[in-house]
Amino acid sequence: MQRVISCLRRRNHYMDVLVPWDPTAAIYRLKWAPNFDQVFNGFLDAPPTGYLDVSISPKVVDVQNIGDRVRLIFDPTTFGIPDDAPFWIQFFTEPPGGPEVQVSAATLVLPDAQHHGYTDVFLSGVAPAAVDVATALQLDLPRLMRDVKVHNKSGATSLFLATSPTGPEFELQAPIATPQLQTFASPVGSLWVRGAGGPAAFSASFSQIVRW
């Protein structure tokens, strides 16, 4: 999948998200989960005109040239989503009469506190079993990250990792060694992960530099 979710602004009790416009869609839907390997539940259905949370004053919303995209502005806590912890979202569309269509991969959302200064980002979860990179799980990061470190925690199953949808893949063999993989120079925006012959538990860390 292409990387399609853009977060224009992230502050306490405020998210400003852009998603692509689809002329066949009647509903633009966001789903969320505490982690990428958990069930994603729908929390926001919006019309093609976009969405502004009633708890957010229009006076704090700046003007943006959004082009052929749909703008969704909301307070995560309105929908019972923790505002002070990372979470994941997915984007779906639904034509009149359905069914819904998944448009985006799981995308990591960071709390406001992690958007200031030099910060580290940590992931931990389970990559599903898959036969190749085309069927691997895609994980979109909030922005380009560097200093990538990935650990295969499964103990018995090899983890395959790619940084593009067509590969190549890097095999992190089991049992694990620490660190499994380090990338210090090339920025990474998405990961494609899969277990060979079974699910593979893994963890990853990244660093980002953002301005105060």
C-alpha positions as CSV (number, residue, x, y, z in Angstrom):
1,M,0.0,0.0,0.0
2,Q,1.1,3.5,-0.6
3,R,1.8,5.8,2.4
4,V,-1.4,7.9,2.4
5,I,-2.1,9.3,5.9
6,S,-0.5,12.7,6.6
7,C,-0.6,14.3,10.1
8,L,-0.4,18.0,9.6
9,R,-0.4,18.8,13.2
10,R,-0.2,16.9,16.5
11,R,-0.8,18.7,19.8
12,N,-2.4,17.8,23.1
13,H,-6.1,17.0,22.4
14,Y,-5.6,17.9,18.7
15,M,-4.9,15.9,15.6
16,D,-5.1,17.3,12.0
17,V,-5.0,14.5,9.5
18,L,-5.2,14.4,5.7
19,V,-6.3,11.4,3.7
20,P,-6.7,11.1,-0.1
21,W,-10.1,12.0,-1.7
22,D,-11.9,9.2,-3.5
23,P,-14.8,10.2,-5.8
24,T,-16.5,6.8,-5.2
25,A,-16.4,7.1,-1.4
26,A,-19.4,8.1,0.7
27,I,-17.6,7.5,4.1
28,Y,-14.0,8.2,5.2
29,R,-13.3,6.0,8.2
30,L,-10.5,5.9,10.7
31,K,-9.7,2.9,12.9
32,W,-7.3,2.7,15.8
33,A,-5.6,0.1,18.0
34,P,-3.1,0.5,20.9
35,N,-0.6,-1.6,19.0
36,F,-0.2,-2.7,15.4
37,D,-0.8,-6.4,16.1
38,Q,-4.2,-5.8,17.9
39,V,-7.7,-5.5,16.5
40,F,-8.4,-2.1,14.9
41,N,-11.8,-0.5,15.8
42,G,-13.5,2.2,13.9
43,F,-13.9,5.5,15.7
44,L,-14.5,8.2,13.1
45,D,-16.8,8.2,10.1
46,A,-16.7,11.4,8.0
47,P,-18.4,12.6,4.8
48,P,-16.3,13.7,1.8
49,T,-16.4,17.3,3.1
50,G,-14.2,16.3,6.1
51,Y,-14.6,16.4,9.8
52,L,-14.1,18.9,12.7
53,D,-14.5,17.6,16.2
54,V,-17.2,19.7,18.1
55,S,-14.8,19.9,21.0
56,I,-12.2,21.9,18.9
57,S,-12.8,25.6,18.3
58,P,-12.6,26.6,14.6
59,K,-10.5,29.5,15.8
60,V,-7.5,27.3,16.4
61,V,-7.7,25.6,13.0
62,D,-5.3,27.2,10.5
63,V,-5.9,27.4,6.7
64,Q,-4.3,24.7,4.6
65,N,-4.1,24.1,0.9
66,I,-5.2,20.5,1.0
67,G,-5.6,19.9,-2.7
68,D,-7.4,16.7,-3.5
69,R,-7.4,15.4,0.1
70,V,-9.9,15.2,2.9
71,R,-9.2,16.9,6.3
72,L,-10.1,15.2,9.6
73,I,-9.5,17.2,12.8
74,F,-10.3,15.6,16.1
75,D,-9.4,15.2,19.8
76,P,-8.4,11.6,20.4
77,T,-10.0,11.6,23.9
78,T,-13.3,12.4,22.3
79,F,-13.2,8.8,21.1
80,G,-11.7,7.2,24.2
81,I,-8.2,7.1,22.7
82,P,-5.3,8.0,25.1
83,D,-3.8,11.3,24.2
84,D,-0.5,10.8,26.1
85,A,0.6,7.5,24.6
86,P,1.4,6.2,21.1
87,F,-1.3,4.5,19.1
88,W,-1.9,3.2,15.6
89,I,-4.5,4.2,13.0
90,Q,-5.7,2.9,9.7
91,F,-7.8,4.6,6.9
92,F,-10.7,3.0,5.1
93,T,-13.3,4.3,2.6
94,E,-16.8,3.0,2.0
95,P,-18.8,3.6,-1.2
96,P,-22.6,3.9,-1.0
97,G,-23.9,0.6,0.2
98,G,-20.4,-0.7,1.1
99,P,-18.3,-2.7,1.6
100,E,-15.4,-0.8,3.2
101,V,-12.0,-0.8,1.5
102,Q,-8.7,-0.6,3.4
103,V,-6.6,2.2,1.9
104,S,-3.7,2.6,4.3
105,A,-1.4,0.4,6.3
106,A,-1.2,0.7,10.1
107,T,0.3,4.2,10.8
108,L,2.0,5.1,14.1
109,V,0.8,8.2,15.9
110,L,3.0,9.7,18.6
111,P,1.9,11.9,21.5
112,D,2.7,15.6,21.5
113,A,5.6,15.1,24.0
114,Q,7.5,13.1,21.4
115,H,7.4,15.8,18.8
116,H,9.9,18.1,20.6
117,G,13.7,17.7,20.5
118,Y,15.7,14.5,20.0
119,T,13.4,11.5,20.8
120,D,13.5,7.8,20.5
121,V,10.6,5.6,19.3
122,F,10.1,2.0,20.3
123,L,8.0,-0.7,18.8
124,S,7.2,-4.2,20.0
125,G,4.8,-6.8,18.7
126,V,4.3,-9.8,16.5
127,A,4.8,-10.0,12.8
128,P,2.4,-12.5,11.1
129,A,3.5,-15.5,9.2
130,A,3.8,-14.7,5.5
131,V,5.5,-16.2,2.4
132,D,7.1,-13.2,0.9
133,V,7.4,-9.4,1.1
134,A,4.2,-8.9,-0.9
135,T,2.2,-10.5,1.9
136,A,4.2,-9.0,4.8
137,L,2.8,-6.6,7.3
138,Q,3.4,-3.0,6.4
139,L,4.0,-0.5,9.2
140,D,4.1,3.2,8.5
141,L,6.2,5.3,10.8
142,P,5.2,9.0,11.7
143,R,8.0,10.4,9.6
144,L,11.4,9.3,8.3
145,M,13.4,7.7,11.1
146,R,17.1,6.8,11.5
147,D,19.3,4.7,13.7
148,V,17.1,1.7,13.1
149,K,17.6,-1.3,15.4
150,V,15.5,-4.4,15.1
151,H,15.5,-7.5,17.3
152,N,14.0,-10.9,16.6
153,K,12.5,-12.0,19.9
154,S,10.7,-15.1,18.7
155,G,13.6,-17.5,19.6
156,A,12.6,-20.1,17.0
157,T,11.3,-18.2,13.9
158,S,13.2,-16.1,11.5
159,L,12.0,-12.6,11.0
160,F,12.2,-11.1,7.5
161,L,12.4,-7.3,7.2
162,A,12.2,-4.9,4.3
163,T,12.1,-1.1,3.9
164,S,10.3,-1.1,0.5
165,P,7.2,-2.9,-0.7
166,T,9.2,-5.0,-3.2
167,G,12.2,-5.8,-1.0
168,P,14.9,-6.9,-0.8
169,E,14.4,-8.6,2.5
170,F,16.8,-9.0,5.4
171,E,16.6,-12.2,7.4
172,L,17.0,-11.9,11.2
173,Q,17.7,-15.5,12.1
174,A,16.6,-17.2,15.3
175,P,17.9,-17.6,18.0
176,I,18.4,-13.9,18.4
177,A,21.7,-12.0,18.8
178,T,21.8,-8.4,20.1
179,P,21.7,-6.2,18.1
180,Q,20.2,-8.0,15.1
181,L,20.3,-5.2,12.6
182,Q,21.5,-1.6,12.7
183,T,21.0,1.1,10.1
184,F,22.7,4.4,10.9
185,A,22.7,6.4,7.7
186,S,19.6,5.6,5.6
187,P,16.2,7.1,6.7
188,V,13.3,4.7,7.0
189,G,9.6,5.6,6.6
190,S,8.0,2.2,6.6
191,L,8.8,-1.4,7.5
192,W,7.5,-4.7,6.0
193,V,7.8,-7.5,8.5
194,R,6.9,-11.2,8.4
195,G,7.7,-14.4,10.2
196,A,8.9,-17.4,8.2
197,G,6.7,-20.4,8.9
198,G,5.0,-18.8,11.9
199,P,4.5,-15.5,13.7
200,A,7.6,-13.8,14.9
201,A,7.8,-11.5,18.0
202,F,10.1,-8.6,17.5
203,S,11.1,-5.1,18.8
204,A,12.5,-2.1,17.1
205,S,13.8,1.3,18.0
206,F,14.3,4.5,15.9
207,S,15.5,8.0,16.5
208,Q,14.1,11.2,15.2
209,I,15.1,14.8,15.3
210,V,12.3,17.4,15.5
211,R,12.5,21.1,16.4
212,W,11.2,22.6,19.6
